[in-house]
């Protein structure tokens, strides 16, 4: 099953195609605020790179957050539109899970900057070829998240930490989890390849979602600054 993956949760957007053999092609760009203009041409360019038409795509997966308010909306709208136009099965993939899937370690703690002095986070453990949540997704101050990870006990020992929240808060987690280590910084950004791979697993398991149910999770209500007259 060939699956198109769409990842627009951060300033680095990407699209990818995978099948049972692994990654077929991927395009990535760091384009803050430009997902809308880049995304659709990137999908078509991906297919052209492989000399394929759109009919080869058999399913669609999209990152659903947490992440950028605008980026998530653009990515989901594009992915859902692609699936609807071609009557394809589709599903959403949590961004934190996509980050964890890209790290080869028994236990992975994902820590993403959620602004306002907080992080969006979850702790995953690999079991039977999949990821099991030891700590469910939460948005909280980094100290609270680090304590939640530590409360997982022996399962959290030696965990690998990943995510852009570590650029600011790595010291907090090092103090609470002295046996932990940081993943390479290149893996701190979610990739469409991981989104597509996890989505493919879901679709093969019959876990396609009604398109109207594929909705973004921001981690909190987006903050808007109201500008008055003048």
Buried (B, 14 or more C-beta within 10 A) or exposed (E): BBBBBBBBBBBBBBBBBBBEEEBBBBBBBEBEEBBBEBBBEBBEEBBEEEEBEEEEBBBBBBBBBBBBBEBBBBBBBBBBEBBEEEEBBBBBBBBBBBBBBBBEBEBBBBBBBBEEEBBBBBBBBBEEEEBEBBBEBBBBBBBBBBBBBBEBEEBBBEBBBBBBBBEEBBEBBBEBBEEBEBBEEEBBBBBBBBBBBBBBBBBBEEEBBEBEEBEBBBBEEEEEEEEEEE
